[in-house]
Amino acid sequence: MIDKNFFEGNDPQKLAQCYGTPLYLYNERVFRTRCREMKNLVTYSNFSVNFSVKANSNLSLLKIAHEEGLHADAMSPGEIFVEEKAGYQPDEIFYISNNVSLEEMRFAVERGIVVSIDSLSQLRFFGEHFPGAKVSLRINSGVGAGHSDKVVTGGKKTKFAIAVDQLDEARAIVQKTGVRLIGINQHIGSFFLAGEIYLEGVTALLKIAKTFPDLEFIDCGGGFGMPYDEKTQHRLDLSGLGAALDEVFFRFAEEYGKQVQFKIEPGRYLTAECGALLGTVWAVKENAGHLYCGTDIGFNVLIRPLLYDAYHEIETLPHRPEATVHPYTVVGNICESGDILAKDRLLPDMKENDLVLVHDAGAYCFSMSSNYNNRLRPAEVLIREDGTVRLIRRRDTLEDLIRNFE
């Protein structure tokens, strides 16, 4: 559910007039609040929060996260590049690679950035070319979770990580190639609302960690969820999870003989609720007894409902509390039958030029947008804590569509 003071006194209709729609909006206060919640999750002192920037890689948000003392994960040289532009230093970036080229590995190694390797094949490849380089192993501890099969990254059916029964071979490759194994990491999947599954994954990973001497860090992964639908989903009990993690971290440090650094890598939890997506209704129609509300929010702008059958709350503007509600299927402007934001959503009588506000659109929304149908990607705007508004990414122009053609 969107923060009641999300607009900080600004009129969303005036924002739409000024910047056009579709329009991504981010609230700085909400984002900083979520960053601080993660930063203060535990009392264990050697603790790092790595912003998983694949959730939202806007340069301005990265700068704010850095100001709040967060480090960053990267999944590509492009993410490393943007993180560097935001002020992150090599020791504040962790490159979690997956099936990457020698060129990509070198891009990180030459910058002094630690690389996570997630297969025996890539470990051999890395060791042959970068003997002596620091490395972390991404391990599949056997625990997986997620809101969709497409985002489960641990367990039996996933392309990610080195399986437990391959660890002896991994150790042999490390010894043979001379790479410096300084960390292990895992990720069980995206979006959990009960801390028990995360603790299960952490416990399994730490059992494995005890078999590796001289680790400098252990990355427990991310996946922290938030309620997209407050009618059916509850908020993650952060205080309870933090207390449980503290107990696990301190106990491990005592048994291991030193306070290794523990990392987590949240993305969705930090950014989802700080973002919203504003669109315009351009058509209302009835087909075979079904009502359709046609907007300018195609799946090139927001693909999560199509890709994951994901739920986002939709609010209509202006508010008309006296209006009769009807079950509308809210759709976009892409030439595909799957271009659906919401099916049979109860909404007040819709009219052309009304606005729709999609809640919790800060994570995996703009970052997954595209130019499909040669549609233009939208602008992004930051609503500052003092209520001022700043454009932080301009809307695509038609010229952008041909910029890279030869």
KOLZA-545554 format. One record per residue (C-alpha): residue number from 1; residue in one letter; x, y, z. Coordinates in steps of 0.5 Angstrom, whole numbers. Layout:
<sites>
SITE   k r     x     y     z
SITE NUM a     X     Y     Z
...
</sites>
This chain:
<sites>
SITE   k r     x     y     z
SITE   1 m     0     0     0
SITE   2 i     3     7    -2
SITE   3 d     5    11     4
SITE   4 k     0    16     6
SITE   5 n     4    22     5
SITE   6 f     8    19    -1
SITE   7 f     7    26    -5
SITE   8 e     9    30     0
SITE   9 g     4    35    -2
SITE  10 n     5    35    -9
SITE  11 d    -1    34   -14
SITE  12 p    -1    28   -18
SITE  13 q    -5    31   -23
SITE  14 k     0    37   -24
SITE  15 l     6    32   -24
SITE  16 a     3    28   -30
SITE  17 q     2    35   -33
SITE  18 c     9    37   -32
SITE  19 y    12    31   -34
SITE  20 g     7    27   -38
SITE  21 t     5    19   -37
SITE  22 p     7    14   -36
SITE  23 l    11    17   -30
SITE  24 y    15    13   -25
SITE  25 l    15    17   -18
SITE  26 y    20    16   -12
SITE  27 n    19    18    -5
SITE  28 e    26    20    -2
SITE  29 r    24    19     5
SITE  30 v    21    12     4
SITE  31 f    27    10     1
SITE  32 r    32    13     6
SITE  33 t    27     9    12
SITE  34 r    28     3     8
SITE  35 c    35     3     8
SITE  36 r    36     5    15
SITE  37 e    31    -1    17
SITE  38 m    36    -6    14
SITE  39 k    42    -2    16
SITE  40 n    40    -3    23
SITE  41 l    37   -10    22
SITE  42 v    42   -13    27
SITE  43 t    47   -11    33
SITE  44 y    53   -15    30
SITE  45 s    58   -10    28
SITE  46 n    61   -13    22
SITE  47 f    55   -13    18
SITE  48 s    54   -10    11
SITE  49 v    48    -9     7
SITE  50 n    49    -9     0
SITE  51 f    44    -6    -4
SITE  52 s    42   -11   -10
SITE  53 v    41    -6   -15
SITE  54 k    38   -10   -21
SITE  55 a    32    -8   -17
SITE  56 n    33    -1   -19
SITE  57 s    39     2   -22
SITE  58 n    37     9   -22
SITE  59 l    44    13   -21
SITE  60 s    40    18   -16
SITE  61 l    37    12   -12
SITE  62 l    44     9   -12
SITE  63 k    47    16    -9
SITE  64 i    42    16    -4
SITE  65 a    44     9    -2
SITE  66 h    51    10    -1
SITE  67 e    50    16     3
SITE  68 e    46    12     8
SITE  69 g    52     7     8
SITE  70 l    50     2     4
SITE  71 h    54    -2     0
SITE  72 a    52    -5    -7
SITE  73 d    52   -12   -11
SITE  74 a    53   -12   -18
SITE  75 m    50   -17   -24
SITE  76 s    54   -14   -30
SITE  77 p    59    -9   -32
SITE  78 g    54    -4   -33
SITE  79 e    52    -4   -26
SITE  80 i    59    -4   -24
SITE  81 f    60     2   -28
SITE  82 v    53     6   -25
SITE  83 e    55     4   -18
SITE  84 e    62     7   -19
SITE  85 k    59    13   -22
SITE  86 a    55    14   -16
SITE  87 g    61    14   -11
SITE  88 y    62     7    -9
SITE  89 q    69     4    -8
SITE  90 p    72    -3   -10
SITE  91 d    71    -5    -3
SITE  92 e    64    -3    -3
SITE  93 i    62    -7    -9
SITE  94 f    61   -15   -10
SITE  95 y    60   -18   -17
SITE  96 i    56   -24   -17
SITE  97 s    57   -27   -23
SITE  98 n    53   -32   -27
SITE  99 n    55   -35   -34
SITE 100 v    60   -29   -35
SITE 101 s    65   -28   -40
SITE 102 l    73   -27   -39
SITE 103 e    72   -20   -41
SITE 104 e    67   -19   -36
SITE 105 m    71   -22   -30
SITE 106 r    77   -18   -32
SITE 107 f    73   -12   -32
SITE 108 a    71   -13   -24
SITE 109 v    78   -16   -23
SITE 110 e    82   -10   -25
SITE 111 r    78    -6   -21
SITE 112 g    80   -10   -15
SITE 113 i    72   -12   -14
SITE 114 v    71   -19   -11
SITE 115 v    68   -24   -16
SITE 116 s    63   -29   -14
SITE 117 i    63   -35   -18
SITE 118 d    57   -40   -18
SITE 119 s    59   -46   -22
SITE 120 l    65   -51   -23
SITE 121 s    66   -49   -30
SITE 122 q    67   -42   -29
SITE 123 l    71   -43   -23
SITE 124 r    76   -47   -27
SITE 125 f    76   -41   -32
SITE 126 f    77   -36   -27
SITE 127 g    83   -39   -24
SITE 128 e    86   -41   -30
SITE 129 h    86   -33   -32
SITE 130 f    87   -30   -25
SITE 131 p    91   -34   -21
SITE 132 g    92   -31   -14
SITE 133 a    85   -27   -15
SITE 134 k    80   -26    -9
SITE 135 v    74   -30   -10
SITE 136 s    67   -32    -7
SITE 137 l    63   -38    -8
SITE 138 r    56   -38    -9
SITE 139 i    53   -44    -6
SITE 140 n    46   -48    -6
SITE 141 s    45   -50     1
SITE 142 g    39   -53    -2
SITE 143 v    34   -48     1
SITE 144 g    29   -44    -4
SITE 145 a    24   -39    -4
SITE 146 g    20   -34    -8
SITE 147 h    14   -31   -10
SITE 148 s    14   -35   -17
SITE 149 d    18   -41   -19
SITE 150 k    22   -36   -24
SITE 151 v    25   -32   -18
SITE 152 v    27   -38   -14
SITE 153 t    34   -39   -14
SITE 154 g    36   -44    -9
SITE 155 g    34   -51    -8
SITE 156 k    34   -57   -13
SITE 157 k    31   -53   -20
SITE 158 t    35   -47   -21
SITE 159 k    41   -45   -26
SITE 160 f    45   -42   -20
SITE 161 a    50   -44   -15
SITE 162 i    55   -50   -14
SITE 163 a    51   -56   -11
SITE 164 v    54   -58    -4
SITE 165 d    56   -65    -7
SITE 166 q    61   -61   -11
SITE 167 l    64   -57    -6
SITE 168 d    70   -62    -5
SITE 169 e    71   -61   -13
SITE 170 a    71   -54   -12
SITE 171 r    76   -54    -6
SITE 172 a    81   -58   -11
SITE 173 i    80   -53   -16
SITE 174 v    81   -47   -11
SITE 175 q    88   -51    -9
SITE 176 k    90   -52   -16
SITE 177 t    89   -45   -19
SITE 178 g    91   -41   -13
SITE 179 v    85   -37   -13
SITE 180 r    84   -34    -6
SITE 181 l    77   -36    -3
SITE 182 i    75   -31     2
SITE 183 g    68   -31     2
SITE 184 i    62   -36     1
SITE 185 n    55   -33    -1
SITE 186 q    48   -35    -3
SITE 187 h    41   -33    -5
SITE 188 i    35   -37    -4
SITE 189 g    30   -33    -8
SITE 190 s    26   -27    -9
SITE 191 f    20   -25    -4
SITE 192 f    19   -28     3
SITE 193 l    15   -25     8
SITE 194 a    16   -30    14
SITE 195 g    23   -30    17
SITE 196 e    23   -38    18
SITE 197 i    25   -40    11
SITE 198 y    31   -34    11
SITE 199 l    34   -37    17
SITE 200 e    33   -44    15
SITE 201 g    38   -42     9
SITE 202 v    43   -38    13
SITE 203 t    43   -44    18
SITE 204 a    45   -49    12
SITE 205 l    50   -44     9
SITE 206 l    53   -43    16
SITE 207 k    54   -51    17
SITE 208 i    58   -51    10
SITE 209 a    62   -45    12
SITE 210 k    65   -48    18
SITE 211 t    68   -53    13
SITE 212 f    72   -47    10
SITE 213 p    78   -44    14
SITE 214 d    80   -37    14
SITE 215 l    73   -34    11
SITE 216 e    73   -26    11
SITE 217 f    65   -26     9
SITE 218 i    59   -30     9
SITE 219 d    53   -27     4
SITE 220 c    47   -29     7
SITE 221 g    43   -27     1
SITE 222 g    37   -22     0
SITE 223 g    30   -24    -2
SITE 224 f    26   -20     4
SITE 225 g    19   -18     2
SITE 226 m    14   -13     3
SITE 227 p     6   -13     2
SITE 228 y     4   -12    -5
SITE 229 d    -3   -14    -3
SITE 230 e    -4   -12     5
SITE 231 k   -11   -15     5
SITE 232 t    -8   -22     4
SITE 233 q     0   -21     6
SITE 234 h     3   -19    12
SITE 235 r     9   -15    13
SITE 236 l    16   -18    15
SITE 237 d    17   -18    22
SITE 238 l    24   -15    22
SITE 239 s    25   -14    29
SITE 240 g    24   -22    30
SITE 241 l    28   -24    24
SITE 242 g    34   -19    26
SITE 243 a    34   -22    33
SITE 244 a    34   -29    31
SITE 245 l    40   -27    26
SITE 246 d    44   -24    31
SITE 247 e    44   -30    35
SITE 248 v    46   -34    30
SITE 249 f    51   -29    28
SITE 250 f    54   -28    35
SITE 251 r    54   -36    36
SITE 252 f    58   -37    29
SITE 253 a    63   -32    30
SITE 254 e    65   -35    37
SITE 255 e    65   -42    34
SITE 256 y    69   -40    28
SITE 257 g    74   -36    32
SITE 258 k    73   -29    29
SITE 259 q    68   -24    27
SITE 260 v    67   -25    20
SITE 261 q    63   -20    16
SITE 262 f    56   -22    15
SITE 263 k    53   -19     9
SITE 264 i    46   -19     6
SITE 265 e    43   -16    -1
SITE 266 p    36   -13    -1
SITE 267 g    33   -10    -7
SITE 268 r    26   -11    -7
SITE 269 y    25    -9     1
SITE 270 l    29    -2     0
SITE 271 t    26     0    -7
SITE 272 a    19    -3    -8
SITE 273 e    15     2    -3
SITE 274 c    19     8    -5
SITE 275 g    16     8   -12
SITE 276 a     9     9   -16
SITE 277 l     7     9   -23
SITE 278 l     3    14   -26
SITE 279 g    -1    13   -32
SITE 280 t    -7    16   -36
SITE 281 v   -13    12   -38
SITE 282 w   -14    13   -46
SITE 283 a   -20     8   -47
SITE 284 v   -26     5   -44
SITE 285 k   -29    -1   -47
SITE 286 e   -34    -7   -46
SITE 287 n   -33   -13   -50
SITE 288 a   -37   -19   -49
SITE 289 g   -39   -17   -42
SITE 290 h   -32   -15   -40
SITE 291 l   -30    -8   -38
SITE 292 y   -23    -6   -40
SITE 293 c   -20     0   -38
SITE 294 g   -14     2   -43
SITE 295 t    -8     6   -41
SITE 296 d    -1     8   -43
SITE 297 i     2     3   -38
SITE 298 g     4    -3   -43
SITE 299 f     8    -8   -41
SITE 300 n    14    -5   -44
SITE 301 v    13     0   -38
SITE 302 l    11    -5   -33
SITE 303 i    12   -13   -34
SITE 304 r    12   -16   -27
SITE 305 p     4   -17   -28
SITE 306 l     5   -21   -35
SITE 307 l    12   -24   -33
SITE 308 y    10   -27   -26
SITE 309 d     3   -26   -25
SITE 310 a     4   -21   -20
SITE 311 y    -1   -16   -16
SITE 312 h     0    -9   -16
SITE 313 e    -5    -5   -12
SITE 314 i    -9     0   -17
SITE 315 e   -11     7   -15
SITE 316 t   -16    12   -19
SITE 317 l   -15    19   -19
SITE 318 p   -19    24   -18
SITE 319 h   -22    20   -12
SITE 320 r   -29    19   -13
SITE 321 p   -32    15    -7
SITE 322 e   -39    16    -9
SITE 323 a   -38    13   -16
SITE 324 t   -40     6   -17
SITE 325 v   -35     1   -18
SITE 326 h   -34    -5   -23
SITE 327 p   -30   -10   -25
SITE 328 y   -25    -7   -30
SITE 329 t   -19   -11   -33
SITE 330 v   -14    -6   -34
SITE 331 v    -9    -6   -40
SITE 332 g    -4    -3   -43
SITE 333 n    -2     0   -50
SITE 334 i     2    -6   -53
SITE 335 c     0   -10   -59
SITE 336 e     0   -17   -55
SITE 337 s    -6   -20   -51
SITE 338 g    -2   -21   -45
SITE 339 d    -1   -14   -44
SITE 340 i    -6   -14   -38
SITE 341 l    -4   -10   -31
SITE 342 a   -10   -13   -27
SITE 343 k   -16   -17   -29
SITE 344 d   -23   -16   -26
SITE 345 r   -20   -11   -21
SITE 346 l   -26    -7   -18
SITE 347 l   -25     0   -19
SITE 348 p   -30     6   -20
SITE 349 d   -33     9   -26
SITE 350 m   -27    10   -31
SITE 351 k   -27    16   -36
SITE 352 e   -22    18   -41
SITE 353 n   -16    23   -38
SITE 354 d   -17    19   -31
SITE 355 l   -10    18   -28
SITE 356 v    -9    11   -25
SITE 357 l    -3    10   -20
SITE 358 v     0     3   -19
SITE 359 h     3     2   -12
SITE 360 d     9    -1   -10
SITE 361 a    13     0   -17
SITE 362 g    20     2   -15
SITE 363 a    23    -5   -15
SITE 364 y    24    -9   -22
SITE 365 c    19    -5   -25
SITE 366 f    23     1   -29
SITE 367 s    29    -4   -29
SITE 368 m    26    -9   -33
SITE 369 s    22    -4   -38
SITE 370 s    24    -4   -45
SITE 371 n    22    -1   -52
SITE 372 y    18    -6   -55
SITE 373 n    13    -4   -60
SITE 374 n    18     2   -60
SITE 375 r    15     5   -55
SITE 376 l    19    10   -51
SITE 377 r    21     9   -44
SITE 378 p    18    13   -38
SITE 379 a    21    19   -34
SITE 380 e    23    18   -27
SITE 381 v    22    23   -22
SITE 382 l    24    24   -15
SITE 383 i    20    27    -9
SITE 384 r    25    30    -4
SITE 385 e    24    30     3
SITE 386 d    22    37     3
SITE 387 g    17    36    -2
SITE 388 t    21    39    -8
SITE 389 v    21    35   -14
SITE 390 r    27    33   -19
SITE 391 l    27    30   -26
SITE 392 i    32    24   -25
SITE 393 r    32    21   -32
SITE 394 r    29    24   -38
SITE 395 r    23    20   -42
SITE 396 d    26    17   -48
SITE 397 t    25    21   -55
SITE 398 l    24    18   -62
SITE 399 e    31    20   -63
SITE 400 d    33    15   -58
SITE 401 l    30     9   -62
SITE 402 i    35    10   -67
SITE 403 r    41    12   -63
SITE 404 n    45     6   -64
SITE 405 f    44     4   -71
SITE 406 e    49     4   -76
</sites>
